[in-house]
Amino acid sequence: MSDAADQIFAALKQSSQSGAPLYLQLRKSIEDAVNRGLIGPGDALPSERDIATKADISRVTVRKAVQDLVKGGILVQRHGSGTFVAPRMERVEQSLSRLTSFTEDMARRGMAVRSAWLDRGLYAPSPDEMMVLGLSSSELVARVARLRIANDTPLAIERASLSASVLPDPAGIGSSLYAALELTGNRPVRAVQRISAANLGEGDARLLEVPPGIAGLHIERISYLASGKVIEFTRSIYRGDAYDFVAELRLTGPSEEGRS
Ligand code: 16G
């Protein structure tokens, strides 16, 4: 048996005096082994049976601890091949001061970008879309919903809405919405972005290949043309374990305060 497995059991023995339920003690021992780097991303966990025999606890208890760690995204289970320490995401640091597209952001980092289509078409607008895009109920909205993938890792689900007069053929945008808008002189020059915390629901979590309920970021971007017209209303879910949004802040003296 590996050193890591021995360490897990040693830690478990030490904590067995703590009086906490056994599955919690086991969960903590495994979590500590991962955090201390004794078992690293991609390493296999000993089998449920081995853990149960060696630690002298029931397989039900082992399963409960392991399931909890799978739910928390610390372990992953692959059918037929066992349980592994989850791969660690390299976090993407994203500036909040530049109005760039997903394609540009990832290309700058040398990452291979692709998207999976979730929806594209012309629809009757929702009340939100009518209000933000200034559409009447007789006009149509173009919706472009994509799973955004970089280096084969799904990072975000983006649902963009634009006036159909700006994007009459949503299926024809190719791989970049902003590149398509640029071609018709409609690339936004300014945007307001609102970021809030969200726990991922079943469907979104499945698409992003993370356990349901883990932390995500809900981002709403409303972007404008130089004329002040709203061009894009996009609601996205980003993986919380993959993104750091970074804003630069400056001290404003009394002389600058009145200007903004
Ligand atoms: C970014 C924008 C999104 C925009 C997309 C265009 C955020 C949160 N969202 O991901 O609003 O629609 O870029 O990307 O930054 P594309 O040109 O690669 O399709």
Residues whose N, C-alpha, C, O or C-beta is under 5 A from the ligand:
A	BS01	16G	T100 S101 F102 T103 A160 S175 S176 L177 Y178 A179 I219 R221 T234 S236
